[in-house]
Amino acid sequence: MKKEVIAERVIESLRKGIPPQRGVELYSVGNEKLIEGLKRFHLNNIEDRGIIRFVNGSWGSGKTHLFRQLRDLAFNEKCLVSNVELDTNSAALNKFQSVFSSIIRQISAPSNYENDSVQEISPFGSVIKGALAWLACGEKEWPDEITQEHFNCACEKLMSDPGIDIDFKKLIRSYWETYLDDSADPMTIDQTRGEILQWFSSEGTISAYRKKFGITKMITKDNAKLMLQSLANFVKLSGYRGLIILFDETEQAYSVMRKSALRDAHNNLLSLINNIETLAGLFLIYATTPDFFNDPKHGIVIYGALAGRIGKPEDRQPRALDTIWNLDAIETNLGNYQEVANKIKNVYVTAYPEVESQLPTSEQLIQKVSELYSMHPSLASVRFWRLLVTALVLDFDDYLEGRPRSVEKLYDDVMDRLREV
């Protein structure tokens, strides 16, 4: 997608007070060393090892923003990404089959991203389709026709991979078969593909799948972690360097669990940590709040083995090699905000190149940011980051109309708008 289009969409989102899905790196400040360390120490050799890191941050500390930066980085590094929200309903860590199901449903590829189709209905289906093209033709672009020879070539490579579960392989092969018969009823084809994707989402009954696809098991809590290993190997077989899984734990998710469920969740997490080195090609990033580490009833402090493996957040700037990236330790100063202001202006100019001469100068921007900063209470419900980027876009819009409002009026209008979002 053209940079002008991305820039315009960033501005449109910020104008509404909503963080954009794409392009956050265009105005980000403060995470440069962490992002560079991720590329250097982790993504450069992701094919050969498994990695897990934790992100600590209170509400509004920038966890979601960081995840969007990481997603952009991962796509640029030719990895797949799955962003999973861990909660007690759809993806509870004590029921790892539900976590695996969410990983499958939320997976996305760089090509989806480039084509602006991140929110695709069946993203894993596209990954399976792309794997057929890659293994048969050595490319991710779909060929004019999938022949029997293409199919046989891809299946030979798939079935010979010892790191992928046999039922996993059988269903991938069955999915590929749907591309061979052009005369088949499209509704029947869609139904078959849907049934296969349901198996990867832990849905359906074993009797139906055994009869139609010849498999012997469903995905359960007992084999879900092994299926994750199969998924990692399938991702690499499909021409990608690895899979980045962004786990975002909802606030207080653990606090509503029963003791037995909490124990299972902690055991599953400990198992992932202990076995991460066998999951080559996987990079797991687990974002949570301080309670996860220190709550005396539900935090990892009640499980000595888990607490010992993870540790505690350190009160310093996060580094890529740290086990825990403590976003709460990042100190943002007025200079950072002023730097962001100039970046937002550059994004605005990229979106609307003809208006550059009508916008405030860098000196005017720096002064305006300083005044807004002095007006904003430190304990306000709306974080200054969010106020700032929204106010800047509104201010630029005012300049184009030749009627910039006072700083006081700008502040009040933006706060009123953000309280409604």
N, C-alpha and C positions, 0 to 999 in steps of 0.2 A: 504494500500500500504506500502511496506517495506520502512524503513527509508533510506536505501541506495539508493533506486530508487528516493525518494523525494529529497535527497541531490544532487544526480547527475543532476536532472532536474533544481534545483536551480542554480547549477554551470553553466550548459549549458546556462540558461537564462542570468545570469550575465556576462558570457563570451561575449555575444552578445550585452551587454549594455541594456538589457531589464529586467525590474522587473519581477520576477517569479509570476505566479498565486498562487502557493502554497509554503508553507514553509518559509514565510517571518519572522515568529517568531524565526527561527533558527539563524538569525543574527540581530534581532532588538535590539535597545538600546534606552532608554529614556521614553518609554511608560509603563514601568512595573507597576507603581503605578496606572495609569489610568486603565489598563487592569484588575488588581486585584480588583480595586474598582467597575468596571463593573460587575464582577462575584459576588462580595459580596453584592452590594446594588441593583442591577438591575436584573441580570439573576437568582439569587437564588429564586426569587418569581415572575418571569415573568408571570406565569400562572394566577396570581390573579390581575394584574393591567396592565394598559397601560402606556407607557413611551415615552417621546419625548425629544431629546437632539439635540443641534446644534453644528456643527464644523465650526470654522472660520479658514481660512488659505489662504494666498496668493499663487500664482502659485509656485509649487515646495516645498511647506511647508510639504508635506507628507500625504495629505488627502487620496490619493489612497493607500498608504502603510498602513495607519491606517485601512482603510476599509478591506483590505485583512487580517490584524490581527483579526479584529472583525468577519470576516466570519469564520476563523478557530476556533475562540473561540466559536461562536454560534453553529457550527456543533458539537464541543466537548460537548456542553451543551444540545444536542439533540433538537436543534431548526432548523426550516427552515430559509432560507435566500433568500431575493430578492434584487438585486442590480440594482437600477433604475437611469438612467441618465435623469435628467429633462432638457428638451430643448423646444423650441417653435414649433418643428415639431412633434415628436413622442410622447412626454410626457410633455405637458404643464400644469402647475399647475392650470391655469384658466379653463382647461377642465379636471375635475377630472376623468371622465370616461376613458380618455386616460392614466392617471396615473395608475388607477386600472388595465387597460389592460396590461401595462408594468410590473406591479407587478406580474401578472399572468404569463406572458411570461418569466420573468427572475427568477422565483422561482426555488430553488434547495434544495435538501434534503441531509442529511449526507451520505446516502447510495450512491447517485450519486457521491458525492465527493470522498468517499472511493474507488469507482470503476473507478475513473478518468473519469467520464462522466458528468462533470459540464456543458458543453456546449451541453446538450441534446436538440434535436429538439423540443420535446413536454414535457418539464419537469413537467408541472402541471398534465399531463396525468399520469405520474409515481406516483405523489402524490396521485391522485385519486385511482389508482390501489393499491397502498400500504395501503390506508385507508380501502379498502375492505378486504384485508388480515388481517389487524389489528383488525377491528371490528368483523370479522367472526371467526378468529382463535386466536386472542390475540398475534399476531406477525406480523412483517413487512416483513418477508420472504414469498415469494409467495408459497402457498401450491401446492401439486401435481395436485389437481383438485378443482375447485370452484363448489360446489354443490348448488342445490336449497336451501338447509338448510343454507349453508353459506350465500347465497344472502339474504335470509329472515332475518337472524340474524343481518346482517349489516344494512339492510334497516330499521329494527325496531329501532335500536339505532339512525340512522340518522334522521328518520322522527320524533322521539320523542324529538329532541333537539330544544328547543324554541328559541335559539339564532341564528338560521340559516334561511334565507329567503326560502319560500316555493318553488319558481322557482329554486333557487340554489339547493335545495334538489332534485327536480324532475330530473334535468339534471345530477346530480351525480348518482342518481339511474339508469337513462337511460344508463349512461356510464358503470356502473357495469353490466347491463344486457348483454352487448356485450361479456362478458366472460362466459355466460351460454351455448350458442349454439356453440358447436365445429364444427357442420356441415355447419355453415353459410359461405358464400363467404367471404374470407379475405378482398377483396377490398371493399365490402359493409360494413364490420365491421370498416375498417379504415376510410371510408367516414363518418360513423355515429360518430365515436370518434372525427374526425376532425371538424364536424359541432358543436358538443357540446363544444369543446374547443374554437371555434370561438365565441360562445355566451359569454363565459367568457372574451373574448378579445373585446367585444362590436362590433362584426361584424355580418352581416346578417340582415334579416327582421323579424319583429314580426309575420307576417302571416305564414311564413314557419315554424317557431319554434312552433307557436301555433298548427298548423296542425299536426306536427310530434311528438312533445313532450308534448303538453298540457299545455304550460306555458302562462302567461298573459302579460309579459313585457320584454323589453330589458334593458341592463345596460345603463343608461344615466347619465348626469351630476347631475340630481336630486336625483338619488338613489345610485350613486357610493360609497358614503361614508358609506351608510348602507350595501352595498355589502362587503365593507372592513371589517365591523364588522362580517358579516356572514363568510367571509374567515378566520378571526381570530378564530372563534368558530369551524369551520370545521378543522382547523389545530390542535387544541387541541383535538378534537374528534378523530382525526386520529392517536393519540399516541405521538404527539410531544408536547414539553413544550410551544412553542410559535413560532412566526414569527418575524424575524429581518428584517426590511426594511431599506436599505441603500440608501438614496436619495442623489445623487451627482448632484448638480446644475452646468450646464455648465457656463463658464465665460460669463458675460454680457447677460445672458438669459433674465433678466427682462428689460434690456435697450432697447430691440427692440420691446417690447410690446406696444400696444396702451393703452391709459389711462383706457379704460373700461376693457380691458383684464387684465391689471395690478391690477385693483381693484378686479376683480374676483379671481385672483391668491392669493392676500392678504386675501380676505375673506375666501377662502378655507383653507388657512394655519391657519388662526385664528380659524376656525371651528374645525380643527383637534386638535389644542392646547386645546380649550375649552372642547372638548369631549373625550380627550385621555383616561381619567379614565374609560370610558365606553367600551373601546376597550381592555379588558383584554387579555393578550397573545400577544400584539403587542408592539414592541420596534422600534420606528421610529428615525432614526439618519439622520439629514439633514446637508450635508456639502456644504459650500458656501464660497464666498470670502468676504473681508471686505466691498465691495460696497453694498452688501446686507443689511448691517447694517447702513451705513452712507451716501450713495449716496442721495443728496438732491432732485433728480428728480424721482428716481426709488426705492430707499431703503425703508426699513420699517419705517424710520423716518417720512415719509409722512403720515403714518397711525398710529395715536397715540395709538389706542387700541392694535394693533399688536406689536408695539415697546414696549409698557408697559408690555406686556405678555412675551416678549422674553428678553428684556434688551440689554446690550452692552457687547462686549467681554472685559474681564478684563485682564490687563497686568500681568499675573502670570501663573505659571505652571497649566495646566488643571487638574481638579479633577472630578471624576465620578459624584458627586452630583451637580456639576455646571450645569446650563442650557446650557451654551455655553462653549465648549472646544476650547480654543484659541491656535491653533498650532503655530501661529506667536509669541507667548510669550515663546516658548520653546527655551532655549539657549543651543546650542550644542558646546562642547569644544573639544579640541584636545584629551583629555582623552577618551571621548566617541568614537571618531573615532578609536583610538587605541584599544579600547575594541571590536569594530566591527571587526577590522582586525583579532583578535584572534578567533572570532566567525566564520568568513568566512573560516579561516584555518581549524577549526574543521569540518565545513560542507564539505570542500574539502577532508579531511581525511576520513570522513564517506562515501563519494562517492567513493574514491579510497584508501582503507585502506593500500595497500601495498607501498604507496609512502611517508608515513609520514617522514621517515628518510631523504628524499631528499629535504624537504621543508625548508625555512628559519626558524630560531629560533624566539621565541617571542621577544627577544631583537632586532634582525634584523628587524622584522616587525614594532616594535614601532618606530625605527629610520627611516624606509622608509616612514611610514605614516607621521611622523613629517616633512620630507623633501617635500613630495608631498603637504602637507598642506601649507607650507610656499611659495610654488610656485604658488598656485592657487589664482587668484584675487577674492576678496570678492564679486564683482559684475559680475562675469563671467556668461555667458548664461547657462553653464552647472553647476549644483549644485555639490558641493564637494562630497556629499554622493554618487551620481551616478558615478562620476569619481573614487572614492575610491574603491568601490566594483568591478568595472570592471577592474581596474588596478591590484587589488590583484589577481584576477583569472588569468589574463594574466601573472603576475609575477610568480605565482606558476607553470603555464605551462612552463615558461622559465627555472625555476629551474629543472624541470624534464628533460629538454633537456641539462642541464648543461651549459646553456648560458644566465644567467640573464642579461638583458640590464641595462644601467645606469638609474638613476631616471629621468634624463632629457628626455632621449629617451622614457622611459615608459610613462611619462606624455604627451609628444607630440603625441605619437602613439595612446593613449587612447582618447585624445581630438579629434583627427582626426576621429577616429571611431565613437565616440558619436555624432559628428556633422552630420554624415551621417544617423544616426538611426532616 
